[in-house]
């Protein structure tokens, strides 16, 4: 009879660990939720769509008196694993009481959202605009006649 009680306790422990692990995986916002974000949204609307930001990267008041804020989100990317790989990772995580979960973390990317006066004006992957800045050329038209 004691063996049966032990097996029931082990099964219950695996079940509870599985619930905790599944709940922990759902805590990180998903990158696919960015499709619900659009320019002109207020900060409260953005929080409703993708959750609270991980951190506020910066805030300032410019010369025009506009309040500028940059929020950073760490968003989970879609998994490229097959169904078999996902089941295998889940089983390894349960069998190791959650220790293997650290090795199977989903890939993530950081996204920055720029707000001016509480309205979203720009967003993208952190560092996107540093690359584009080098590709923008300054064009000047000479309006004075040349001699």
TORZAVEX-245133 format. One line per 8 residues: number of its first residue (from 1); their letters; for each residue x negated, y negated, z negated of N, C-alpha, C. Coordinates in steps of 0.1 Angstrom, whole numbers, plus 5000, padded with zeros to 4 digits. Layout:
! residues N
NUM	A	X,Y,Z,X,Y,Z,X,Y,Z ~ ...
***
This chain:
! residues 147
1	XXXXXXXX	4992,5012,5000,5000,5000,5000,4991,4987,5000 ~ 4980,4988,4993,4971,4976,4993,4966,4973,5006 ~ 4963,4983,5015,4958,4981,5028,4968,4974,5036 ~ 4981,4977,5035,4991,4970,5042,4992,4955,5038 ~ 4991,4953,5025,4992,4939,5021,4980,4931,5026 ~ 4968,4938,5026,4956,4931,5031,4958,4927,5046 ~ 4963,4937,5054,4965,4934,5068,4975,4923,5070 ~ 4985,4922,5062,4995,4912,5063,4988,4898,5060
9	XXXXXXXX	4980,4898,5050,4973,4885,5046,4964,4881,5057 ~ 4956,4890,5063,4947,4887,5074,4955,4882,5086 ~ 4966,4888,5090,4974,4884,5101,4980,4870,5098 ~ 4984,4867,5086,4989,4854,5082,4978,4844,5083 ~ 4966,4847,5079,4955,4838,5079,4951,4835,5094 ~ 4951,4845,5103,4949,4842,5117,4959,4833,5123 ~ 4972,4835,5119,4983,4827,5124,4981,4812,5120 ~ 4978,4810,5107,4977,4797,5102,4965,4790,5108
17	XXXXXXXX	4954,4797,5110,4942,4791,5116,4945,4787,5131 ~ 4953,4796,5138,4957,4793,5151,4965,4780,5152 ~ 4974,4779,5143,4983,4767,5143,4974,4754,5141 ~ 4965,4755,5131,4956,4744,5129,4948,4740,5141 ~ 4942,4750,5147,4934,4748,5159,4942,4742,5171 ~ 4953,4747,5173,4962,4742,5184,4966,4728,5181 ~ 4969,4725,5168,4973,4711,5164,4961,4702,5166 ~ 4949,4706,5163,4937,4698,5164,4934,4695,5178
25	XXXXXXXX	4936,4704,5187,4934,4702,5201,4943,4691,5207 ~ 4955,4690,5202,4965,4681,5207,4963,4667,5202 ~ 4953,4665,5193,4952,4652,5186,4945,4641,5196 ~ 4937,4645,5205,4930,4636,5214,4939,4632,5225 ~ 4941,4619,5228,4949,4615,5239,4943,4621,5253 ~ 4952,4623,5262,4948,4629,5275,4946,4618,5285 ~ 4936,4620,5294,4933,4610,5305,4945,4609,5314 ~ 4953,4620,5316,4964,4619,5325,4975,4609,5321
33	XXXXXXXX	4975,4605,5309,4984,4595,5304,4981,4581,5309 ~ 4969,4579,5315,4966,4566,5320,4975,4562,5332 ~ 4982,4572,5338,4991,4569,5349,5003,4561,5344 ~ 5005,4561,5331,5016,4553,5326,5013,4539,5322 ~ 5000,4536,5324,4995,4523,5320,4994,4514,5333 ~ 4999,4501,5331,4998,4493,5343,4994,4478,5338 ~ 4989,4471,5348,4985,4457,5345,4997,4449,5341 ~ 4995,4441,5331,5006,4432,5326,5013,4438,5314
41	XXXXXXXX	5010,4450,5310,5016,4456,5298,5011,4449,5286 ~ 5019,4448,5276,5014,4443,5263,5007,4454,5255 ~ 5000,4450,5245,4992,4459,5237,5001,4470,5230 ~ 5013,4465,5226,5022,4475,5219,5027,4486,5229 ~ 5029,4481,5242,5033,4491,5252,5022,4501,5255 ~ 5010,4496,5256,4999,4505,5258,4998,4516,5247 ~ 4999,4511,5235,4998,4520,5223,5009,4531,5224 ~ 5021,4527,5228,5032,4536,5230,5029,4547,5240
49	XXXXXXXX	5022,4543,5251,5019,4552,5262,5008,4561,5259 ~ 4997,4556,5254,4985,4565,5252,4979,4565,5238 ~ 4986,4559,5228,4982,4560,5215,4973,4549,5210 ~ 4968,4549,5198,4959,4539,5192,4945,4540,5199 ~ 4939,4529,5201,4925,4530,5206,4915,4536,5196 ~ 4904,4541,5201,4894,4546,5192,4887,4535,5184 ~ 4885,4524,5192,4878,4513,5186,4881,4500,5194 ~ 4880,4489,5188,4881,4476,5195,4866,4472,5198
57	XXXXXXXX	4862,4472,5211,4848,4470,5214,4844,4455,5213 ~ 4854,4446,5214,4850,4432,5212,4862,4423,5213 ~ 4861,4411,5208,4872,4402,5208,4866,4388,5208 ~ 4872,4378,5215,4867,4365,5215,4878,4355,5220 ~ 4876,4342,5218,4884,4332,5223,4876,4324,5233 ~ 4880,4324,5246,4872,4317,5256,4874,4302,5256 ~ 4868,4295,5265,4869,4280,5265,4883,4275,5267 ~ 4891,4283,5274,4905,4279,5277,4914,4283,5265
65	XXXXXXXX	4909,4288,5255,4917,4292,5243,4924,4305,5245 ~ 4921,4313,5255,4926,4326,5256,4919,4336,5247 ~ 4927,4345,5242,4922,4356,5233,4919,4368,5242 ~ 4906,4372,5242,4902,4384,5250,4898,4395,5241 ~ 4903,4407,5244,4900,4419,5236,4897,4430,5245 ~ 4888,4439,5241,4884,4451,5248,4886,4463,5239 ~ 4895,4472,5243,4898,4484,5235,4891,4496,5242 ~ 4886,4505,5234,4880,4517,5240,4888,4529,5235
73	XXXXXXXX	4891,4538,5245,4897,4551,5243,4888,4562,5247 ~ 4887,4572,5239,4881,4585,5243,4892,4594,5247 ~ 4893,4597,5260,4904,4605,5265,4899,4619,5270 ~ 4907,4629,5267,4904,4642,5271,4907,4644,5286 ~ 4897,4650,5293,4900,4653,5307,4907,4666,5309 ~ 4913,4668,5320,4920,4680,5323,4910,4692,5323 ~ 4914,4703,5318,4905,4715,5318,4904,4721,5331 ~ 4893,4725,5335,4891,4732,5348,4890,4748,5345
81	XXXXXXXX	4893,4752,5333,4892,4766,5329,4903,4774,5336 ~ 4900,4786,5339,4911,4796,5344,4919,4800,5331 ~ 4930,4807,5334,4938,4812,5323,4930,4822,5314 ~ 4922,4830,5321,4914,4840,5313,4903,4833,5305 ~ 4897,4823,5310,4887,4816,5302,4894,4809,5290 ~ 4905,4803,5292,4912,4797,5281,4916,4807,5270 ~ 4921,4818,5274,4925,4829,5264,4912,4834,5257 ~ 4901,4836,5264,4889,4840,5258,4884,4830,5248
89	XXXXXXXX	4884,4817,5251,4880,4807,5242,4889,4807,5229 ~ 4902,4808,5232,4911,4808,5220,4908,4820,5211 ~ 4906,4832,5217,4903,4844,5209,4890,4842,5201 ~ 4880,4837,5208,4867,4835,5201,4868,4825,5190 ~ 4877,4815,5192,4879,4805,5181,4886,4811,5169 ~ 4896,4819,5172,4904,4825,5161,4895,4835,5154 ~ 4887,4843,5161,4879,4854,5155,4868,4848,5146 ~ 4863,4836,5150,4852,4830,5142,4858,4819,5132
97	XXXXXXXX	4871,4820,5130,4877,4811,5120,4875,4796,5124 ~ 4875,4793,5136,4874,4780,5141,4860,4775,5144 ~ 4850,4782,5141,4836,4778,5143,4833,4776,5158 ~ 4838,4786,5166,4835,4785,5180,4842,4773,5187 ~ 4852,4767,5181,4859,4756,5187,4850,4745,5190 ~ 4839,4743,5183,4830,4732,5186,4823,4734,5199 ~ 4821,4747,5203,4814,4750,5216,4824,4748,5228 ~ 4837,4748,5225,4847,4748,5236,4854,4735,5237
105	XXXXXXXX	4849,4724,5232,4855,4711,5232,4857,4707,5247 ~ 4869,4701,5249,4872,4697,5263,4864,4685,5266 ~ 4860,4683,5279,4852,4671,5283,4861,4659,5281 ~ 4854,4648,5278,4861,4635,5276,4853,4624,5282 ~ 4860,4613,5285,4854,4601,5290,4860,4589,5283 ~ 4851,4579,5282,4856,4567,5276,4861,4557,5286 ~ 4872,4551,5282,4879,4541,5291,4880,4528,5283 ~ 4878,4517,5290,4880,4504,5283,4892,4497,5289
113	XXXXXXXX	4900,4491,5281,4911,4483,5285,4909,4468,5280 ~ 4910,4459,5290,4908,4445,5287,4921,4438,5286 ~ 4923,4431,5276,4935,4423,5273,4932,4408,5273 ~ 4940,4400,5279,4939,4385,5277,4953,4381,5272 ~ 4953,4374,5260,4965,4370,5254,4975,4381,5253 ~ 4970,4393,5248,4979,4405,5245,4984,4411,5258 ~ 4980,4408,5269,4984,4414,5282,4972,4421,5288 ~ 4975,4433,5293,4964,4441,5300,4961,4435,5313
121	XXXXXXXX	4949,4432,5316,4945,4426,5328,4935,4435,5336 ~ 4929,4445,5330,4919,4453,5337,4917,4465,5328 ~ 4915,4477,5335,4911,4489,5327,4903,4498,5337 ~ 4895,4507,5331,4888,4517,5338,4878,4524,5329 ~ 4870,4533,5336,4860,4540,5328,4850,4530,5323 ~ 4845,4533,5311,4835,4524,5306,4823,4523,5315 ~ 4819,4511,5318,4807,4509,5327,4811,4508,5342 ~ 4823,4510,5346,4827,4509,5360,4823,4496,5366
129	XXXXXXXX	4825,4485,5359,4822,4472,5365,4808,4469,5366 ~ 4799,4475,5358,4785,4473,5359,4780,4477,5373 ~ 4785,4489,5378,4781,4494,5391,4786,4485,5402 ~ 4799,4481,5401,4805,4473,5411,4799,4459,5412 ~ 4794,4454,5401,4789,4440,5401,4777,4439,5410 ~ 4769,4449,5412,4758,4449,5421,4762,4450,5436 ~ 4774,4454,5438,4779,4455,5452,4787,4443,5457 ~ 4789,4433,5448,4796,4421,5452,4786,4411,5457
137	XXXXXXXX	4789,4406,5469,4780,4396,5475,4786,4382,5474 ~ 4778,4372,5472,4783,4359,5471,4782,4353,5485 ~ 4793,4348,5490,4794,4342,5503,4797,4327,5502 ~ 4788,4318,5507,4790,4304,5507,4792,4299,5521 ~ 4802,4290,5523,4804,4284,5536,4798,4270,5535 ~ 4790,4267,5544,4784,4254,5545,4794,4244,5552 ~ 4799,4235,5544,4809,4226,5550,4803,4213,5556 ~ 4790,4211,5553,4784,4198,5558,4778,4201,5572
145	XXX	4778,4192,5581,4773,4195,5594,4757,4196,5593 ~ 4752,4204,5601,4738,4206,5601,4732,4197,5612 ~ 4720,4191,5610,4714,4183,5620,4703,4190,5627
***
